Amino acid sequence: MTTSDRPLAYLTVNDVEYEYGIPGSTVRRWLRDGVLPHSKPGGKAKSHVLIARVDLDALLAASRVEATTGPLAAKS
């Protein structure tokens, strides 16, 4: 596996839009509301925001709602 084959550890809002299909407005709202941790390497209000992929994946996993009916529902 080369470096270009590995997923990026940190994503921009545009990366999240492209890779996950989540609208940028939603990601920015999560950032503004403190729902999604992020870094601002420049330290200024207009600095680019970096989002750790593990944080985004954890947020999405925590908000997952399991199917209750149909073929994907857990069998008891």
C-alpha positions in Angstrom: 0.0 0.0 0.0 1.4 3.4 -1.0 0.8 6.6 0.8 -1.6 7.7 -1.9 -3.7 4.5 -1.3 -4.2 5.2 2.4 -7.1 7.2 3.6 -6.3 10.6 5.0 -6.2 10.9 8.8 -7.5 14.4 8.7 -10.2 15.8 6.4 -11.4 19.2 5.3 -15.1 20.1 5.1 -14.8 19.6 1.3 -13.2 16.1 1.8 -16.1 15.1 4.1 -18.6 16.3 1.4 -16.9 14.3 -1.3 -16.1 11.1 0.6 -19.1 10.8 2.9 -21.8 12.6 0.9 -22.6 14.8 3.9 -23.5 18.4 2.9 -20.9 21.0 3.9 -23.6 23.0 5.7 -24.3 20.1 8.0 -20.6 19.6 8.7 -20.1 23.3 9.5 -23.2 23.2 11.8 -21.7 20.2 13.7 -18.4 22.2 14.0 -20.2 25.4 15.1 -22.4 23.5 17.7 -19.4 21.6 19.1 -20.7 18.2 18.0 -17.7 17.4 15.9 -14.2 18.0 17.3 -11.8 19.7 14.9 -8.4 21.5 14.7 -7.6 24.9 13.3 -3.8 24.8 12.5 -3.7 28.5 11.6 -5.5 29.4 14.9 -7.5 32.2 13.2 -11.2 32.5 12.6 -10.7 32.1 8.8 -8.2 29.2 9.1 -8.9 25.9 7.4 -10.6 23.4 9.7 -9.2 19.8 9.9 -11.5 17.0 11.1 -10.0 13.7 12.3 -11.5 10.8 10.4 -11.8 8.8 13.6 -13.9 11.5 15.2 -16.2 11.7 12.2 -16.5 7.9 12.0 -17.3 7.8 15.8 -20.0 10.5 15.4 -21.6 8.6 12.6 -21.5 5.3 14.4 -23.0 6.9 17.5 -25.9 8.3 15.6 -26.6 5.0 13.7 -30.2 3.7 14.0 -30.5 0.0 13.5 -33.2 -1.4 11.2 -36.2 -2.9 13.1 -37.9 -4.5 10.2 -36.9 -6.0 6.8 -33.9 -8.0 5.7 -31.4 -5.9 7.6 -33.1 -6.1 11.0 -31.3 -8.0 13.7 -32.7 -11.5 14.2 -33.5 -12.4 17.8 
